[in-house]
Amino acid sequence: MSRIKFTRKWLAFPYAVFMILFVIIPLVLILTYAFTDAEGNFTFNNLLTFFGNGSSINTILVSFIIGVANTAICLLIGYPVAYFLAHRDLKMPAVMMLLFIMPMWINFVLRTAASRDLLFWIGINGGEYPYLATMIGMVYNYLPFVILPLYTTMTKLDYSQIEAASDLGARPRQTFTKVILPMTAPGIVSAATMVFMPTMSSFVISDVMGERKLSLIGNSIQLYFDQGLWHMGSIVAVVMLLLIAVGMFATKNVQKEDDVRGTML
Amino acid sequence: MKKRLLALLLLSVLVLGCFSACGTEEERVLRVYNWQDYIDEGDDETASVLEDWAADYYARTGIKVRVQYDTFETNETMLNTLKTGKSQYDLVCPSDYVIQKMISATENGTDENLALEKFDYSKLENYNNYVSPYIKQVFEENGFDGYAVGYMWGTVGIIYNPEYVDEEDTKSWEIMWNPKYKNRITLKDSVRDAYIPAMSKVYREKVLALDGLNLSEEEYRKQLGDLMNSTASEDIAAAGDALKSMKDNIYGLEVDSGKTDIVAGKIYINQAWSGDAAYAIYEAEETAGVQLNFSVPEDGGSVWFDGWVMPKGADTELAHDFVNYLCAPEIAVRNMDYIGYTSIVAGDEIFDYVLDCYADEEGEYTVDLTYYFDGTLSEDYYSEDGKILVQTGEIGRMFSAQYPEESVAKRGFIMRDFGAKNEEVLTMWAGFKSNNIAPEILVAIFAVIILGAAAVLLWFTKPKRDSARRRKEWLAKQK
């Protein structure tokens, strides 16, 4: 009689159950809903309605643009901050880091509602400037997600290589583009993925900051599901899934190459 | 190991056994599905209406009952729950158009999960005696009779700050497009509520012309309802255009923030349901010392209801008893006082409550609520059935939000279910909610981003190819 042996792989069992229940089954459900009609017949009609509709394309383009803009602004602000935080001469790095991460500890809804009032107070009200207010809210909310991975990569920076670069005659700009940037590329990519995708699908920030005057993919999914149009909502979710998959695929290649470059240099 | 497992099994059997044994005493359950914060839930000292009903039922019949009380936040959430067919309720409290949807599902047999049981009004003594004649009439006109018993009702109008807003302007939905109040107006983020000002704009002339036709009240309401509820494709498109032209003039859309924003002075005009208006007016005065008013525009004033229905398979006996209990004026007063909305019930206790809140013997303005209270007050209760003397200042404020004057109430039409046109209306709504940016500009920005990304990728990959090439050349030279 063979007894079931408790091996290490059994430790993964809880997660496997979790994954089947909350990842695989919902994914299959979304796909089924996306390609069926109310009677349960297979159809491409949802997809055709989606792309035949000016407002859906508008929503996707605006989401994409806001996603890219938010990623770019967060990187521009977060990159120097992370470099500064990770610098070995910095006193009390843990405290400084805490100051940048602390906003994440405050409840997200509260934080967004507070920034809405703050912006109104300084004159940037979401009613008149829905896009500007939304961008500010996005950057504010996602900045910590950029700083964290960049900080992790930068603490591993080999400073002797930076010194070597300047010793061998590289100008500061060259040192940055040829040494520091390639070495931190994996951090940049993971920071970008952590910001870009959630930005496109977020709906609370755009609702609160933009006074519901603009609509991102997340908002349109919410609209359809709220109204019980599950098939239309699912097709939007599938389109977003595809967009994210394309994004992942593109960044995956970059990351690989840069990893290689990073270790080679 | 095995022993421990066995012990655990035994223990669980024991515990389960106890649970089932403890529950053997006969107890009936009434399953109620209601809006959040929509019934007197009591507090530390007082019992909730639910507990009181259970006690009352036990006293009358000797049968123990328990209420299983679940709540929802939107009609659509509730519908989705029912559509799954997984949960059976005895009583649900949807809004007017959902009741309509459910009645049509029952009569056409389109969705058995939404099908309803019929009420037997002879078992609803309190309903027959105390529900306002006005409400009964509107129920009959709209075909809700038989399937639904009302609960709360009100109007859809606008809350405004009289310090900044001209009262004359609030008599028309045109105010939503008025540039005088640019960026000081909020619209409800709900297609059904936004449809009212939109259709009013589309059909303003026809709506106003109805006044000159000398129609009976009933006929007026029907014709107004037909105009405002039109879902002909060209009307939906016209409503969409009307809303789009409103978008730049309003501050934004809201579901809940409007109340606080108008109290804080961020906005001056807020499309609102009368119950929320009463609350906002009270809050503004108590907390900020700001005066707010409520007005139902004359070119399309809508009336709404929430009512009890019994889904198929409900325990109709308990449901009838509970609904009848809710229709007792003394219970209706408790619910009104707790949630701030207006009950469909009239009667002595309700009239007393209204007098308590608003009447003033030295007032100089008489509000005639006979249309609402007629026939429900006990004889000789008040010499003048339903007439209330109030200060002029009360008009257009909380009182008007809770009990509109006859001139407003008799013009009230009901927003119907969009029915088969639902998806078309929602597509229009999604179009309105999407972004006001020209497609050419969007595509241009998109192209710039893609080109930029391509440039960055090239820049990253080029040096590598260079060095590989140089390395190859160098190796070739070495040979």
HADDOCK unambig.tbl for C-alpha pairs under 7 A between the chains (distance, minus, plus):
assign (segid A and resid 55 and name CA) (segid B and resid 430 and name CA) 6.81 0.50 0.50
assign (segid A and resid 55 and name CA) (segid B and resid 431 and name CA) 5.03 0.50 0.50
assign (segid A and resid 55 and name CA) (segid B and resid 434 and name CA) 5.74 0.50 0.50
assign (segid A and resid 58 and name CA) (segid B and resid 434 and name CA) 6.83 0.50 0.50
assign (segid A and resid 58 and name CA) (segid B and resid 435 and name CA) 6.77 0.50 0.50
assign (segid A and resid 59 and name CA) (segid B and resid 434 and name CA) 6.02 0.50 0.50
assign (segid A and resid 59 and name CA) (segid B and resid 435 and name CA) 6.88 0.50 0.50
assign (segid A and resid 61 and name CA) (segid B and resid 442 and name CA) 6.67 0.50 0.50
assign (segid A and resid 65 and name CA) (segid B and resid 446 and name CA) 6.69 0.50 0.50
assign (segid A and resid 127 and name CA) (segid B and resid 183 and name CA) 6.22 0.50 0.50
assign (segid A and resid 127 and name CA) (segid B and resid 251 and name CA) 4.21 0.50 0.50
assign (segid A and resid 127 and name CA) (segid B and resid 252 and name CA) 5.50 0.50 0.50
assign (segid A and resid 128 and name CA) (segid B and resid 183 and name CA) 6.72 0.50 0.50
assign (segid A and resid 128 and name CA) (segid B and resid 251 and name CA) 6.82 0.50 0.50
assign (segid A and resid 211 and name CA) (segid B and resid 252 and name CA) 4.79 0.50 0.50
assign (segid A and resid 211 and name CA) (segid B and resid 253 and name CA) 5.90 0.50 0.50
assign (segid A and resid 212 and name CA) (segid B and resid 252 and name CA) 6.11 0.50 0.50
assign (segid A and resid 212 and name CA) (segid B and resid 253 and name CA) 5.41 0.50 0.50
assign (segid A and resid 213 and name CA) (segid B and resid 252 and name CA) 5.87 0.50 0.50
assign (segid A and resid 213 and name CA) (segid B and resid 253 and name CA) 6.72 0.50 0.50
assign (segid A and resid 213 and name CA) (segid B and resid 433 and name CA) 6.42 0.50 0.50
assign (segid A and resid 214 and name CA) (segid B and resid 433 and name CA) 6.39 0.50 0.50
assign (segid A and resid 214 and name CA) (segid B and resid 434 and name CA) 5.84 0.50 0.50
assign (segid A and resid 214 and name CA) (segid B and resid 435 and name CA) 5.19 0.50 0.50
assign (segid A and resid 215 and name CA) (segid B and resid 433 and name CA) 6.21 0.50 0.50
assign (segid A and resid 215 and name CA) (segid B and resid 434 and name CA) 5.02 0.50 0.50
assign (segid A and resid 215 and name CA) (segid B and resid 435 and name CA) 6.20 0.50 0.50
assign (segid A and resid 226 and name CA) (segid B and resid 76 and name CA) 6.23 0.50 0.50
assign (segid A and resid 227 and name CA) (segid B and resid 76 and name CA) 5.88 0.50 0.50
assign (segid A and resid 228 and name CA) (segid B and resid 76 and name CA) 6.54 0.50 0.50
assign (segid A and resid 228 and name CA) (segid B and resid 80 and name CA) 6.53 0.50 0.50
